[in-house]
Amino acid sequence: MRPVLNVARLRSLVARVVRMRHHRASRIMAVIAAGLFGGWLGLTLGGQVLTPIGPADVNLSLSPSLDGETVVNVAPLGNLAFDTHSAPLRFEAQISEIRLSAAEEMFENPDAINRIAASIGAELKQGVTQLFVQAAVAAVLGAGLVALVLFRDWRRAAGSALTALLTFAAAGGMAFATFNPSSVAEPRYTGLLAGAPQVVGSAEDAIMRFSEYQEQLAGLVGNVSRIYEVTSTLPVYEDDESTIRVLHVSDLHINPAAWDVIGSLAEQFQVDFIVDSGDLTDRGSAAEDAFADEISGLDVPYVWVRGNHDSMGTQRAVEAQSNAVVLDDEIEEVSGMTIYGAGDPRFTPDQAADNPDAGEVAAIGAARVEAVREADPPVDFAVMHDRTQAEAFTGEVPLVLAGKEHRRSTVLEDTGTRYLAQGSTGGAGLQGLDDDEPTPYEASVLYFDAESNRLQAWDNVTLGGMGLTSAQIERRVEEDPDREITPPENPPVTPGTPTPTRPSPTETAGESG
């Protein structure tokens, strides 16, 4: 009997130890959870300070966020965001008040400007330091108070407070370790502006009152561009002879509002010429040819290639414009840049035509590489509607501009060639209304060095679709603009497929894109 009693007691002891460990683990997890929640609550409520920086009182705040970023709020106009660090913290600066006396002194006294400029760095550093100290205190107090309310135990409250402190220290350390100063060269502007098309609410209203919508949309582009110019200091935007500015548009799909967007961007960004990577029309019919007449109203050269929705009739209509440069397997020099362009070999509105498939389109493009390879001077960039047609140009040119996809994308190949596919500058036309969310208007301003003709940076401009008032400008910088362009060891396509005969225009509706 004695051995049996010992075994029973042993089992009971083991069960008690397991329960105690399980209970202890649960308590520890509860303390940690309370610390994280309380720290988040305290940081949200108390992580802000008001500090003088130059002639302004600036509200600096620190809050939890899944994306580490720094935001400069220029309310009510919008905000500038920078991907400055990789940590779950969001740093925001907002001007609370301009001190008039200090501002007037700045404008009247040059010495005051120098004095204020010299002190801004120290004031900002002092403000940020104060912000982090106050944020840490707020997080610790928040965690301690939440734990005290939940557990009514000072030791557990202290454990939660310690959890919040360690978590905040880790996040702050991560932000400091991953801070990227160069991110200030790639701002994103987002905002809702006064004077936007308030008269237009829905897609139906936009169609009924289209002329008002066009004018307001153009004004929206202009206002955003001016704000962005003031707040962005990247040298490539300066109006000098060292930079060539190019506006890249695509897939207008006979949307009249697109011309107002293009005209406003061309004026605000002072572009040297415009590149359109195709699909000016929807069906390529003779009735749509008049849409191309708007090109002549632009004061800069308009480089164009045929898209798969454009007919040869569309191409002739564009060629008739005095400032148009139509490229169809040709090389031209525009504003000092050497450009190759080729039209899409398909005409998809005519579904009865023998259009080439994707493999044949790629082979057609590959058959045209030799002319680009032997060009003198070398080609600075190529333009084609479909990136599939341009696959063989990798390693042959530094840059390829395309469209068709109705959404913006970019890929930097191992060969050194960058592919930039533009979204729809016409909001995909009537096709853009098929989805619950209208297709946005997209365009990009490309900045080239006038000496090397290499891409230095580009601004992606996005406007909300029909009836919306949102606008965003996002800068991207080319990290290695003078990189070597090297042809691949194994070319992606074998040349040899003949170019098909272009079918005549048809009224048959085609596929989107």
C-alpha positions in Angstrom: 0.0 0.0 0.0 2.8 2.4 0.8 4.2 2.6 -2.8 0.7 3.3 -4.1 0.3 6.3 -1.7 3.7 7.7 -2.8 2.7 7.5 -6.5 -0.6 9.3 -5.8 1.1 12.0 -3.9 3.7 12.4 -6.7 1.0 12.8 -9.3 -0.8 15.3 -7.1 2.4 17.3 -6.6 3.1 17.3 -10.4 -0.4 18.5 -11.2 -0.1 21.3 -8.6 3.2 22.4 -10.1 1.8 22.4 -13.6 -1.2 24.5 -12.5 1.0 26.9 -10.7 3.2 27.3 -13.8 0.2 27.7 -16.0 -1.2 30.3 -13.7 2.1 32.1 -13.4 2.4 32.2 -17.3 -1.1 33.6 -17.6 -0.4 36.3 -15.0 2.8 37.3 -16.8 1.0 37.4 -20.2 -1.7 39.5 -18.6 0.8 41.9 -17.1 2.6 42.2 -20.5 -0.8 42.8 -22.4 -1.8 45.5 -19.9 1.6 47.1 -20.3 1.3 47.2 -24.1 -2.2 48.5 -24.1 -1.6 51.0 -21.4 1.6 52.2 -23.1 -0.2 52.6 -26.4 -3.0 54.6 -24.7 -0.6 56.8 -22.8 1.5 57.5 -25.9 -1.6 58.4 -27.9 -2.9 60.8 -25.2 0.4 62.3 -24.0 2.9 61.9 -26.8 2.9 65.5 -27.9 4.7 68.8 -27.1 4.3 72.4 -28.3 7.8 73.8 -29.1 9.0 77.1 -30.7 10.9 76.5 -34.0 11.9 79.7 -35.7 9.0 82.1 -36.0 6.4 79.3 -35.5 5.0 77.3 -32.6 5.1 73.7 -33.8 3.1 70.8 -32.3 5.3 67.7 -32.4 3.6 64.3 -31.7 4.6 60.7 -31.5 2.1 57.9 -31.9 2.1 54.1 -32.5 1.8 53.1 -36.1 2.4 50.0 -38.2 4.3 52.1 -40.8 7.2 54.1 -39.6 7.0 57.5 -41.1 7.4 61.2 -40.5 4.5 63.5 -41.5 4.7 67.3 -41.9 1.1 68.6 -41.7 0.3 71.7 -43.7 -3.4 71.7 -42.8 -5.8 72.6 -44.2 -4.0 71.9 -47.5 -2.8 68.4 -46.8 0.4 66.8 -45.6 3.9 65.6 -46.6 4.9 62.1 -45.6 8.5 60.6 -45.6 9.5 57.0 -45.0 12.2 58.0 -42.6 12.5 54.9 -40.4 11.4 51.3 -39.9 9.8 51.2 -36.5 6.2 51.2 -35.2 6.2 54.9 -34.5 4.7 57.8 -36.4 6.4 61.3 -35.9 4.2 64.3 -36.9 4.9 68.0 -37.0 2.2 70.6 -37.4 2.5 74.3 -37.3 0.2 75.5 -34.5 0.8 79.3 -34.8 3.0 81.8 -36.5 4.4 84.4 -34.2 3.9 87.6 -36.2 6.6 89.7 -34.5 9.2 87.1 -35.2 8.0 86.6 -38.8 8.0 90.4 -39.5 11.5 90.7 -38.1 12.6 87.9 -40.4 11.4 89.8 -43.5 12.7 93.2 -42.4 16.1 92.3 -41.0 18.5 90.1 -42.9 20.5 89.5 -39.8 17.4 88.1 -38.1 17.1 85.5 -40.9 20.6 84.3 -40.3 20.1 84.3 -36.6 16.9 82.3 -36.8 18.4 79.9 -39.4 21.3 79.2 -37.1 19.0 78.4 -34.1 16.4 76.3 -35.9 18.5 73.1 -35.7 19.1 73.4 -32.0 15.4 74.3 -31.4 14.3 71.3 -33.4 16.7 69.0 -31.6 15.5 70.3 -28.2 11.9 69.8 -29.2 12.4 66.3 -30.4 14.3 65.4 -27.2 11.5 66.8 -25.1 8.9 64.9 -27.1 10.6 61.5 -26.6 11.1 62.1 -22.9 7.5 63.1 -22.5 6.3 60.2 -24.7 8.2 57.7 -22.6 6.8 59.1 -19.4 3.2 59.1 -20.8 3.6 55.5 -22.0 4.9 54.3 -18.6 2.2 56.1 -16.7 -0.5 54.8 -19.0 0.7 51.3 -18.6 1.0 51.6 -14.8 -2.5 53.1 -14.4 -4.2 50.5 -16.6 -2.5 47.7 -14.8 -3.4 49.2 -11.4 -7.0 49.4 -12.4 -7.1 45.9 -13.8 -5.1 44.0 -11.1 -5.2 46.3 -8.0 -1.6 45.2 -7.4 1.4 47.6 -7.2 3.9 44.9 -8.3 1.9 43.9 -11.4 1.5 47.6 -12.2 5.2 48.1 -11.9 5.7 45.1 -14.3 3.3 46.6 -16.9 5.1 49.9 -16.6 8.4 48.2 -17.1 7.0 46.4 -20.2 5.9 49.7 -21.7 9.2 51.4 -21.0 11.2 48.5 -22.6 8.9 48.4 -25.6 9.1 52.1 -26.2 12.9 52.0 -25.8 13.1 49.2 -28.3 10.9 51.0 -30.8 12.9 54.3 -30.3 16.1 52.4 -30.7 14.9 50.8 -33.9 13.8 54.1 -35.3 17.2 55.6 -34.6 19.0 52.7 -36.1 17.0 52.6 -39.2 16.7 56.4 -39.7 17.2 57.2 -43.4 18.1 61.0 -44.0 17.8 60.6 -47.8 14.1 59.8 -47.4 13.4 63.6 -47.3 14.2 63.5 -51.1 11.1 61.3 -51.7 8.1 63.1 -50.1 4.5 62.1 -50.7 2.0 64.9 -50.8 -1.7 64.1 -50.0 -4.5 66.4 -49.4 -8.0 67.7 -50.0 -7.9 71.3 -51.3 -10.3 74.1 -51.2 -11.6 74.9 -54.7 -11.8 71.3 -55.7 -14.9 70.1 -57.6 -17.5 70.3 -54.9 -20.2 70.6 -57.5 -19.4 67.0 -58.6 -20.4 64.3 -56.2 -21.0 61.1 -58.2 -19.9 59.7 -61.5 -23.3 60.4 -62.9 -23.1 64.1 -61.9 -19.6 64.3 -63.4 -20.9 63.2 -66.8 -23.8 65.6 -66.7 -21.6 68.6 -65.7 -18.4 67.6 -67.4 -17.1 71.1 -68.4 -17.3 72.2 -64.7 -15.5 69.1 -63.6 -12.7 69.6 -66.2 -12.0 73.2 -65.1 -12.0 72.3 -61.4 -9.8 69.3 -61.9 -7.2 71.4 -63.8 -7.3 73.9 -60.9 -6.8 71.1 -58.4 -3.7 69.9 -60.3 -2.3 73.5 -60.3 -2.9 74.1 -56.6 -1.3 70.8 -55.6 1.7 71.4 -57.9 2.3 74.9 -56.4 2.2 73.6 -52.8 4.5 70.7 -53.7 7.0 73.1 -55.4 7.2 75.2 -52.2 7.6 72.2 -49.9 10.0 70.2 -52.0 13.6 71.3 -52.3 15.1 68.5 -54.5 17.6 70.2 -56.8 16.3 68.4 -59.9 13.1 70.5 -59.7 14.9 73.8 -60.1 14.1 75.7 -63.3 17.5 75.7 -64.9 19.2 74.3 -68.0 20.8 71.4 -66.1 17.5 69.4 -66.0 15.2 68.2 -68.8 11.6 67.7 -67.5 9.3 65.2 -69.3 5.6 64.5 -68.6 4.7 60.8 -69.1 1.0 60.1 -69.8 -0.8 57.1 -71.2 -4.2 55.5 -71.8 -6.4 58.7 -72.2 -9.2 56.6 -73.7 -11.0 59.7 -75.1 -11.6 61.3 -71.7 -11.8 65.1 -72.3 -10.8 65.8 -68.7 -7.4 64.3 -69.4 -6.4 67.2 -71.5 -7.0 69.6 -68.6 -4.9 67.5 -66.4 -2.1 67.2 -69.0 -2.2 71.0 -69.7 -2.1 71.9 -66.0 0.8 69.5 -65.3 2.8 70.7 -68.3 2.4 74.3 -67.2 3.0 73.8 -63.4 6.0 71.6 -63.8 7.4 73.5 -66.8 8.0 70.3 -68.8 10.1 70.4 -72.0 8.0 67.8 -73.8 5.3 65.2 -73.2 5.4 61.4 -73.9 2.2 59.5 -74.5 2.6 55.7 -74.5 -0.7 55.0 -76.4 -4.4 54.2 -76.2 -5.5 57.8 -77.0 -8.9 56.4 -78.2 -11.2 53.5 -77.3 -12.0 52.0 -80.8 -9.8 53.9 -83.2 -12.8 55.0 -85.2 -12.9 58.0 -87.5 -15.3 59.7 -85.2 -12.7 59.6 -82.4 -10.0 61.2 -84.6 -11.1 64.7 -83.6 -9.9 63.9 -80.0 -6.3 64.2 -81.2 -6.9 67.9 -82.2 -6.4 68.9 -78.5 -2.7 68.0 -78.9 -2.0 71.2 -80.9 -3.2 73.3 -77.9 -0.2 72.2 -75.9 2.8 74.4 -76.1 5.4 71.6 -76.1 6.3 68.7 -78.3 4.0 65.7 -77.9 5.8 62.3 -78.5 3.2 59.5 -79.2 3.2 55.8 -80.0 0.1 53.8 -81.0 -1.7 51.7 -78.5 -3.7 48.6 -79.1 -6.9 50.6 -79.1 -5.5 53.1 -81.6 -5.9 52.6 -85.4 -3.7 53.8 -88.2 -6.4 56.4 -88.7 -5.7 57.5 -85.1 -2.0 57.7 -85.9 -2.6 59.9 -89.0 -4.8 62.2 -86.8 -2.0 62.6 -84.3 0.6 63.1 -87.1 -1.6 66.0 -88.4 -0.9 68.0 -85.2 2.0 70.5 -85.6 3.7 69.7 -82.3 3.3 65.9 -82.5 6.2 63.5 -82.9 4.8 60.1 -83.9 7.2 57.2 -83.5 6.5 53.9 -85.2 9.8 51.9 -85.2 11.7 55.2 -85.5 14.3 57.2 -83.6 13.9 60.9 -83.1 15.7 63.6 -81.1 13.4 65.8 -79.0 14.7 68.6 -76.7 18.2 67.1 -76.8 17.1 63.5 -76.0 17.3 60.6 -78.4 14.0 58.5 -78.2 13.0 55.3 -79.9 9.3 54.4 -80.2 7.2 51.7 -81.8 3.4 51.3 -82.1 1.6 48.3 -80.8 1.3 45.6 -83.5 -2.3 44.8 -82.4 -5.7 46.5 -82.9 -7.9 44.7 -80.4 -11.2 46.5 -81.1 -11.3 44.5 -84.4 -11.8 41.1 -82.8 -12.1 39.5 -86.3 -8.5 40.5 -87.1 -5.6 38.1 -86.8 -3.9 39.9 -83.9 -0.6 38.5 -82.6 -0.5 36.8 -79.2 1.8 37.9 -76.3 4.7 35.7 -77.5 4.5 37.1 -81.0 4.3 40.6 -79.7 7.5 40.0 -77.7 9.2 38.5 -80.8 8.2 41.6 -82.9 9.8 43.8 -80.3 13.0 41.6 -80.3 13.2 41.9 -84.1 13.6 45.7 -83.7 16.3 45.8 -81.1 19.2 45.9 -83.6 18.3 49.4 -84.8 18.4 50.7 -81.3 21.7 48.9 -80.5 23.4 50.5 -83.5 21.9 54.0 -82.9 24.4 57.0 -82.9 23.9 58.9 -80.6 22.7 56.1 -78.3 19.0 55.9 -77.4 18.2 57.6 -74.1 14.8 55.8 -73.6 12.3 53.8 -75.5 8.5 54.1 -75.6 6.1 51.3 -76.3 2.5 50.8 -75.3 2.9 47.2 -74.0 5.9 46.2 -71.8 5.7 42.8 -73.4 6.8 44.3 -76.7 9.8 46.0 -74.9 11.1 42.9 -73.0 14.0 42.4 -75.5 15.2 46.0 -74.9 16.5 45.1 -71.4 20.2 45.9 -71.3 19.9 47.9 -74.5 18.5 51.2 -73.2 18.5 52.8 -69.7 14.8 53.4 -69.6 11.6 52.0 -71.2 8.2 53.9 -70.9 5.0 51.9 -71.3 1.3 51.9 -70.5 -1.6 49.6 -71.1 -1.9 48.2 -67.6 -4.0 51.2 -66.2 -1.9 51.1 -63.1 1.5 52.6 -62.4 4.4 50.3 -61.8 8.2 50.2 -62.1 10.8 47.5 -62.3 14.6 47.8 -62.3 16.1 44.9 -64.2 19.5 43.3 -63.4 20.7 44.6 -66.7 20.3 48.2 -65.5 17.2 48.9 -67.6 14.3 50.5 -65.7 10.7 49.9 -66.9 8.1 52.5 -66.0 4.5 51.6 -66.8 2.1 54.6 -66.5 -1.4 54.3 -65.2 -4.4 55.8 -67.1 -4.2 59.6 -67.4 -7.8 59.5 -68.5 -9.0 57.5 -65.6 -9.4 54.6 -68.1 -12.2 56.6 -69.8 -15.7 55.0 -69.5 -14.0 51.7 -68.6 -12.9 53.3 -65.4 -16.5 53.6 -64.2 -17.1 49.8 -64.3 -15.5 49.3 -60.9 -16.9 50.4 -57.5 -13.9 52.7 -57.1 -13.2 54.9 -60.2 -9.8 54.5 -61.8 -7.5 57.4 -60.7 -5.9 59.8 -63.1 -2.2 59.1 -63.1 0.8 60.8 -64.7 4.5 61.2 -63.9 7.0 64.0 -64.3 10.5 62.6 -65.2 13.7 64.6 -64.5 16.7 63.9 -66.7 20.2 65.3 -66.3 20.8 67.5 -69.4 24.4 66.4 -69.7 24.1 62.6 -69.4 20.4 62.4 -70.4 19.9 59.9 -67.5 16.8 59.7 -65.3 17.5 61.4 -61.9 14.1 61.3 -60.3 10.4 61.3 -61.0 7.2 62.6 -59.4 4.1 60.4 -59.5 0.9 62.4 -59.7 -2.4 60.7 -58.7 -5.8 62.4 -58.8 -9.0 60.9 -57.4 -11.3 59.5 -60.1 -14.7 60.9 -61.3 -16.1 63.3 -58.7 -13.3 62.9 -56.1 -11.1 65.7 -54.9 -8.0 63.9 -53.6 -4.6 64.6 -55.0 -1.2 63.0 -54.3 2.3 63.7 -55.5 5.0 61.2 -54.6 8.7 61.7 -55.5 11.0 58.8 -56.3 14.8 59.2 -56.7 17.0 57.1 -59.0 19.6 55.7 -56.6 22.3 55.1 -59.3 21.4 57.2 -62.3 24.7 56.5 -64.1 24.6 52.7 -63.7 26.1 50.5 -66.4 23.6 49.0 -68.9 24.5 45.4 -69.8 22.7 43.1 -72.2 21.6 39.8 -70.7 23.5 36.6 -71.4 20.3 35.0 -72.6 18.0 37.3 -74.6 14.4 36.9 -73.5 13.0 36.4 -77.0 14.3 35.1 -80.3 13.7 37.6 -83.1 12.2 36.6 -86.4 8.4 37.0 -86.2 7.2 39.4 -89.0 5.2 42.4 -88.2 1.5 41.8 -89.1 -0.4 44.1 -91.3 -2.4 46.7 -89.4 -6.2 46.1 -89.7 -8.5 49.0 -90.6 -10.6 50.8 -87.9 -13.8 49.0 -86.8 -16.7 49.9 -84.5 -16.4 46.5 -82.7 -15.8 47.0 -79.0 -12.5 45.6 -77.8 -10.9 44.4 -74.6 -9.9 46.8 -71.9 -6.3 48.0 -71.8 
